[in-house]
Amino acid sequence: MITGSTRASSTNTAALLTAQAFPPPGVAVDFYGGLGALPHFNPDNDVDPLPPPVAALRAAIGSADALLFCTPEYAGTLPGSFKNLLDWTVGGMEMNAKPVAWLNVAAPTRGEGAIATLRVVLGYVTATILDDCCIRIAVAREMVGLDGLVADTDARARITALVASIAERVSE
């Protein structure tokens, strides 16, 4: 799972950390939290040896059976730091045919610009988008507990069900 937010109290990150804390039975969930450590993308540096944070990102993506993204929208599109992360994946083949989905936790009618841009980038890296697993579960800040996890039981159950659905699709 990859968050598109660098904000400490991000509802996007809270949703993914909740998925990690309450996975469906038999499913291991890893969270990539190195977004802020990535260097600015420069094609001249997209060569071996890769910068260590980029190598770690690509290794995490490569070892995953599927990816779940959750990103805020900033100024009508992906936040720059998350676009930077995605740019670092274009030169590798780790997402080629990799099953991917996204979770949009924004309030209704928000976040569509980020999702549209994410879809375009995932097309460039030839990821396999699991459209039926790309969903919206609105998570307001007051739904996040002091532990940084989604406390709302309905939202938590829907997050767990989403991860189960992705795992089921991957095992087909």
WOPEVEN-V741453 format. One record per residue. N is the residue number from 0. RES is the residue in three letters. OMEGA is omega in whole degrees, -180 to 180 (* if undefined). BURIAL is + if it has 24 or more other ideal C-beta (glycine too) atoms within 12 Angstrom, else -. D_FIRST is the distance of its C-alpha to the first C-alpha in whole Angstrom. Layout:
# WOPEVEN-V741453
n: {N,N}
res: {RES,RES}
omega: {OMEGA,OMEGA}
burial: {BURIAL,BURIAL}
d_first: {D_FIRST,D_FIRST}
This chain:
# WOPEVEN-V741453
n: {0,1,2,3,4,5,6,7,8,9,10,11,12,13,14,15,16,17,18,19,20,21,22,23,24,25,26,27,28,29,30,31,32,33,34,35,36,37,38,39,40,41,42,43,44,45,46,47,48,49,50,51,52,53,54,55,56,57,58,59,60,61,62,63,64,65,66,67,68,69,70,71,72,73,74,75,76,77,78,79,80,81,82,83,84,85,86,87,88,89,90,91,92,93,94,95,96,97,98,99,100,101,102,103,104,105,106,107,108,109,110,111,112,113,114,115,116,117,118,119,120,121,122,123,124,125,126,127,128,129,130,131,132,133,134,135,136,137,138,139,140,141,142,143,144,145,146,147,148,149,150,151,152,153,154,155,156,157,158,159,160,161,162,163,164,165,166,167,168,169,170,171}
res: {MET,ILE,THR,GLY,SER,THR,ARG,ALA,SER,SER,THR,ASN,THR,ALA,ALA,LEU,LEU,THR,ALA,GLN,ALA,PHE,PRO,PRO,PRO,GLY,VAL,ALA,VAL,ASP,PHE,TYR,GLY,GLY,LEU,GLY,ALA,LEU,PRO,HIS,PHE,ASN,PRO,ASP,ASN,ASP,VAL,ASP,PRO,LEU,PRO,PRO,PRO,VAL,ALA,ALA,LEU,ARG,ALA,ALA,ILE,GLY,SER,ALA,ASP,ALA,LEU,LEU,PHE,CYS,THR,PRO,GLU,TYR,ALA,GLY,THR,LEU,PRO,GLY,SER,PHE,LYS,ASN,LEU,LEU,ASP,TRP,THR,VAL,GLY,GLY,MET,GLU,MET,ASN,ALA,LYS,PRO,VAL,ALA,TRP,LEU,ASN,VAL,ALA,ALA,PRO,THR,ARG,GLY,GLU,GLY,ALA,ILE,ALA,THR,LEU,ARG,VAL,VAL,LEU,GLY,TYR,VAL,THR,ALA,THR,ILE,LEU,ASP,ASP,CYS,CYS,ILE,ARG,ILE,ALA,VAL,ALA,ARG,GLU,MET,VAL,GLY,LEU,ASP,GLY,LEU,VAL,ALA,ASP,THR,ASP,ALA,ARG,ALA,ARG,ILE,THR,ALA,LEU,VAL,ALA,SER,ILE,ALA,GLU,ARG,VAL,SER,GLU}
omega: {-178,176,177,-176,172,-178,-178,-177,-178,174,176,178,179,179,-179,176,176,177,179,-177,-177,-179,173,179,177,-178,175,-177,177,-179,175,-178,-175,-176,-176,-178,-178,175,174,-179,175,-179,178,-179,180,-179,177,-5,178,171,-175,178,179,177,179,177,-178,178,179,179,-178,-178,-178,175,179,178,172,178,173,-173,172,173,178,-179,174,-178,177,172,-178,-179,179,175,176,177,-179,179,179,-180,-175,-177,178,179,-174,-179,179,-180,179,176,-180,175,175,176,178,-178,-179,175,179,-178,179,173,-176,178,178,-179,179,179,178,179,179,-178,179,174,179,-179,177,173,177,-177,176,-172,-179,177,177,-171,177,171,-177,178,177,-179,-178,177,-179,-179,179,179,179,179,177,-177,-179,-174,179,179,180,179,179,177,178,179,177,179,177,179,178,180,178,179,-179,-177,-180,*}
burial: {+,+,+,+,+,+,-,-,-,+,+,+,+,+,+,+,+,+,+,+,-,+,+,-,-,-,+,-,+,+,+,+,+,+,+,+,-,+,+,-,+,-,-,-,-,-,-,-,-,-,-,-,+,+,+,-,+,+,-,+,+,-,-,+,+,+,+,+,+,+,+,+,+,+,-,-,+,+,+,+,+,+,+,+,+,+,+,+,+,+,+,+,-,+,+,-,-,+,+,+,+,+,+,+,+,+,-,-,-,-,+,-,-,+,+,-,+,+,+,-,+,+,-,-,+,-,+,+,+,+,-,-,+,+,+,+,+,+,+,-,-,-,+,+,-,-,-,+,+,+,+,+,-,-,+,+,-,+,+,+,-,+,+,+,+,+,+,-,+,+,-,-}
d_first: {0,4,7,10,12,14,16,16,17,14,14,11,9,12,10,7,9,11,9,9,12,13,12,15,17,17,13,11,7,6,5,6,9,11,12,15,16,16,20,21,21,24,25,27,25,23,25,25,25,22,21,19,16,16,17,14,11,13,13,9,9,12,12,9,11,8,5,5,6,8,11,14,17,20,23,22,20,16,17,18,16,13,15,16,13,13,17,16,15,18,20,18,18,14,13,16,16,13,12,10,10,9,10,13,14,17,21,22,24,21,18,20,20,17,16,19,18,14,16,19,17,15,18,19,17,18,14,15,14,14,16,17,14,13,15,16,16,18,17,20,20,23,20,18,20,21,19,16,15,16,19,20,21,20,17,16,17,16,12,13,15,12,10,13,14,11,13,16,16,14,17,20}
